[in-house]
Amino acid sequence: MKFGKLGVFTATDFMNAAQLTELASKVEGLGYSTLWYPEAFNYETFAVGGYLLSQSRKLIVASGIANIYARDATTAAMGHNSLNSLYGGRFVLGMGVSHAPLVSDLRGHSYQQPVATMRAYLDRMDQAWSAMNSTPASKQLVLAALGPNMSKLSAERTLGAFPYNITPDQVALSRAAMGGKGAVICEQKVCLCTDPVVARRAARAALAMYLPLPNYFKNWFRLGFDESDLKDGGSDRLMDAMVLWGDAASIKARLKEYFAKGADQVVIQPVRADGSPHPDYAALEALADLN
């Protein structure tokens, strides 16, 4: 699997069928190689993944990230095989352990130790493939990984790591844990806006759901932030790092830092300055020629 240099991430839960069709068409038409989508509060991951694949011809479609508590490992293995068989090997199953409140409160499951739980889940996927005599030639799996142990597991068992809400310094942390194996695929939010007040307001709205989650703020501390950056909706320093804002040229310069540090793919999440959850296609168009 060649992920390509640039991908796109956007919240698909707010889109109807026509808007999802437009999303796949525009992302593919602009030359982005991969479209990443979440599994959050509305669409089931394989259902929306299949729809996006059906609305594109060459685009790689990747779950970013499918919650392993949402389905057993056999279902995940079968879903992976189904979409890749039906759509020419263009599907990547990105998986993660999610967060305790979403697993316990929303789904009613008991949140377990993340790395051990993920390792056992991967083992059960392998067992399912073996039992059904359907082990794919290419297991197109990626793990949501921030800390060193999950990053190490991603390199050992999958195509690589998909760290989210990060800075370019994450690349070195991931590489050190992964031992030179696997792809490092880096999500980065951007806001095509030159007004700092407007841009930071949009950033705080986009980051509000993530600030209380330990998986994220513990990793921010690894990246050089501290407790003070979590106060009052997030410091300007944290917002400016999590959501790159400015004109296209300044955003491009900062995105290139990921490649300078060795990232395999940068996944652009275009945050709109007006607060709408829908993607900013103007930003995607302006950044598509990043070289």
N, C-alpha and C positions, 0 to 999 in steps of 0.2 A: 504494500500500500504506500503510495506516494501522496502525502497530504497536500503538497503544494505550499507555496510561500505564504499566502494570505487566505484566511478564512473569515467568516462572518458569524457572529452570534447575535440572536435577538429573541425576545420573549414572544413565543408563538401563541401563548395561551389567550391573548387578547384578539387574535385574528380569526376571521371567518374564512370560508373556503376560498372566496375570491381573493382575499388579501394574502392567504398562504400561497396561492398560485402566483400572484404578483411578486411575492417575496422570492420564490424559487427562480422565477424568470429573470428578475432584475439582478439577483446575486450571480446567477450563471452568466447573464449577458454582460455584466461588468468585468468578468474574467476571474472572479474569486473561485478558488478551487473547492472550498469546503463550506457547507452551511451547517452550523451547530445550533441545536435547539434544546431547551430545557425540558425537564419533566417536573412540573411544579403543581399547579392547582386546577388544571382543566384537562388538557389532552393526555391520553395514554401514549407512551413513548413509541411503541411499534406502529400504532395506528397513524399518528401524525408523521412519523418517519416514512411510512409507505406512501402517504399522500404527497409529501414533498418529493420523493423519488419519482412518483408518477408524473409530476409536473416539471420534470427536468430531464435532460438527456445525458449529460456528462458529469454533472455536479455530484461531488461526494456529499452525502448527507450523514451527519453524525449526531448521536444523542449526547447532549452535554448538560446535564448528566442523568442517565437513567438510575433511579433509586432501587437498590437491590432488595429493599424491604417491600417493594411493590409487587414482586413476582418471585416464584421459586426459580432455582438455577436451571431446571429443565426447560421451563418456559422461556427463559432468557436465551438458552442455547438454540431452541427451536426458532425463536424470533430472529436471532442473528442469521441463521441459515435461510429462513424464509425470505427475508428482504434481500439478502445477497444473491440467492438463486433467482429471484424474480426480477431483479434490477441490475444484473450484470456486475455484481461485486462492488457496488458503490456505497454500501452501508457500513458505517463504523459504529459499534456499540460501545459508547462511553458509559462507564458505570461508577457509582459512588455510594458511600454509606450514608449520605445526607447528614442530617443534624438531629440531635436528640429530640427537640421539641416537635419537629415535623414527623419524626418516626413514632414517638410515643403519643403525642397529643392528637395529631391529625390521623395517623394510621392505626393507632392502638397496639403497636408492637413494642417489645422491649428492646431498647437500644443497647447493643452489645459492643465489646471492645472492637474498634474499627478494623485494625489490620488483621487480627485473627479471624474476624467475621468475613472480611473480603477474601482472605486466603481460602477459607473453607468453602466459600461460594464458588470461587474459581475451580476448586477441586471437584465440587459437585457438577459444575458445567462440563468438565472433562469426563466425569463418570457418565453423565447423560449422553454426551456425544458417542462415547465408546459403546454404551449399552444399545443405542439406536443405530450403531454402525454408520454414523453421519458426521464424523469428525471432519471439519472443513480443512481444505489444504492450507488456507490462511485464516487464522483466528483473528479477525479484525476487531480487536478489543483495545480499549484505552481506559485508564483509571483516573478518576479525580484524585489528585495527590498534591498535598502541600508539604507535609512533614517528611522527614527523611525515611521513616519506615515504610510508609505507603508508597513513596517514590521508588524505593528499592524494590518493593513488590511489583510495581508497574513495569519496571525494567526486566524483572525475572520472568513475568508471566504474560505480559501483553506487549502491544506495540509502543507503549510509552505513557507519559503523564500529561494530564490536562490541568495545570494549576490555574486558579481563578482568583480574581481580586489580588493582584500581585504588582510588583515592579520588576524592571529588568534584572535586579539583583537576585530574583528567584532562580534565574537560569543556572547560576553557579551553584546554588544550594541543591537544586534538583540534580544537576550533573554529578555533583560529589556523591550524592546518595545512590545514584543510578549506576555508577561505575562505568560510565562511557557507553552504556547500552540504552537503546530506546530513544524515541522522539520526545522532545520537550515542546509542548504545544501551549502557547501562552495567550490567555485571554486578556484584552485590554479595552476598557471603556474609553470612548472619546466623545467630545462635544464640540462641534464646529461652531464656536461662539467666541468672540473676542472680548465680551463684557465679563469681567471677573465675578461680579455680583450675580448675574444671571447664570453663568456657567457653574458656579459653586452651589447655587440653589438647586440646579438640576442634578448636580453630583450628590448632594445630600439626600435628595429624594430617591435617587437610584441606589444609594448605599444604606438607606435607613434599615432595611430588612436584614442586612448583613452585620451591622455593628454589634448586636448582642450575641452573636453566635461564636462560641469559643474556637471552633475550627478556623475561623477567619482571624479573629483578633490575636490569637496566639501566634499565628503565622506573621501577622503584621509586626509583632514584637520581634520575631526573628529577622525581619527586614529592616529593623532600626526604628520603628515607631514605639510609643509607650502609652501608658494609661491616659496621659493627658490628651492624646490624639483621639480618644473615644468620647470625650466630653462635649456636651452642647451640640449634638448632631454631627460631630466629627470636626477635627481641626482643619484649617485651610491647607495645611501641609499634607494631611492624609487625603483630602478631597482632590488636591492637585495631582497627587500621585495615582490615585485610583481612577480618575477621569481626566484624561489629557484634554485640555481645552486650548482654544486659540484659532489662528487661521490654519489652512491646510498645510502650509509649509512648516510651521512650527510643530504641528502634530506629527507630520511625517518624520521630522528630525528625531523626535523622541521615540517613535515606533522603531526607528532603525537601531536604537540602542539594544533592543532585544536581539536582533540579528548579529550585532557586533559582539554580543556576549554568548552567542552560540545557539539561539533558539531555532527550532526547525520550522515552526509556523507561528505567526502572530494572528490571533483571532480578534477582529475588530468588532466591538459592540457599540453601535452608534446611538448615543443618548441624545434625545432631542431637547433643545433648550426650552421649549414650551411645556415640558413635563409630560407630553404624550408618551404612552408606553410603546407606540409603534416605531419602527426603525426610521432613522433619518437617511433617506436615500441620497440626499444631496451630499452628506458626509461620505457615504460609501463611494459615490461617484468621484469625489474629490481625492480620495485616498487610494483608489484602485490602482493607480500607476506607481505605487511605491516601489522604488528601485534602490 
